[in-house]
Amino acid sequence: KSCFGQCLLLACPGVLLGSFLTAVLALNILPYGWTFETCMVFGSILAATDPVAVVSILKDLGASPKLSMIIAGESLMNDGTAIVLFNFFLEVALQNQEYSTWNIIVYFFRMSIGG
């Protein structure tokens, strides 16, 4: 049985929210004078999680293989989402240009399918 939908639901919104909240904190707390776009680059770097320890503990505890697969798959999607966010906001920060909501959605899907 496929776990793609569950992994996607766990990964993308979590990385987006984590990146945004980290960027807001960096913008308001760090003394560097970064723009919001630069803070989003920073947030996207810190947003991806590493589940190696969690998957190892689940295997030791005898948890369901499906649960381990969901966590490992979600981690891969976390990494992919974080890379897309990093590339997008790095491009925005370096080129200093505005993007419409539609352009952001198109960029995200283009990068997600290997563009």
N, C-alpha and C positions, 0 to 999 in steps of 0.2 A: 504494500500500500504506500502511496506517495505521501511524503511529508512536505512537499514544496510549498503548499499554501500556508502551512503553519510556520515554516521557516521564514517565508516572506513577510508574514504578518508580524512576527517577532523582530525581524532584523531591521527593515527599512524605517519604520516609525521610531524605533528605539535609537538608531544612529542619528536620525534627523533631530530628534529631541535632545539627545545627549550633546550633539555638536552645537546646537543652538544655545542650550543652557551654559555650556562651557564657554562659548563665545561671549555671551552676555556677562558672565562672571569675569572673564579676562578683560573685557572692555571697561568694566567698572572698578576692577580691583588692581590689575597690573599697571605699573607706572610707566608704560612704554609709549603711550599715545597712539596706539594702533587704531586703524580704521575698523569698522565692523567686518569688512571683507577679510582683512588680515586675521581678525579674531576667529572668523569662521574657518580659515585655513588651520589655525591652531586647534580649534575645537574638533575639526574632522580628524586630525591626527590622534587626538586623545579618545575619540568616541568608540573606536573598534575595541572589542574585548577579546581576550584569549581564553578559550575554554579548556585548555589541555588539562589543567588540574581538576576541573569539574568532571570532565569525561573520565579521567582516571579514577576519581573517587566513586563515580557512579558504577564503573566496572567492578571495583573492589566490593561495593555494597550489593552487587548482583541486581542492579536496576535493569529495567527493560531495555533491550537493544534499540527499540524504537525511540525511547527517550534520549539515549546517547546520540542516535542519528539526528534527531531534531536539534539537539544542542550543537553538534558539530556542523550541521548544515546551516544553522542560524549564524554561526560564527563565520563561515565562508561568505555568507551574504552580508554580514556586518562589514567584513573586510572590503568586499566589492563596493558596497554603498559608501563606505568611508573614502575609498579611492576616488570614486566619481565625485563626491563632494569636495575632496581636496583639490582635484584637477579643476573643477569648475570655479571654486572660489580663488584658487591661485591665478587662474586666467583673468577673473574679474579684478582681482587686486593689482595684478601687473599691468593690465591694459586700461584699467580705470574707466570701464564703460558700463552702461546700464543694460540689463536684460529684462525683457517682458516675462510674464508668468509663462506664456506659451513657449518662449525660447528656452526657458529653464526646463520645462517638461520634456521638450524635444531633445535637449542636450542630455538629460538624465537617461532617457530611453535609448538614445543613440550610443552612449557610452556603456550602458548596461548590456547591450547585445553585441558588444565588441568593436564599437566604432572608435 
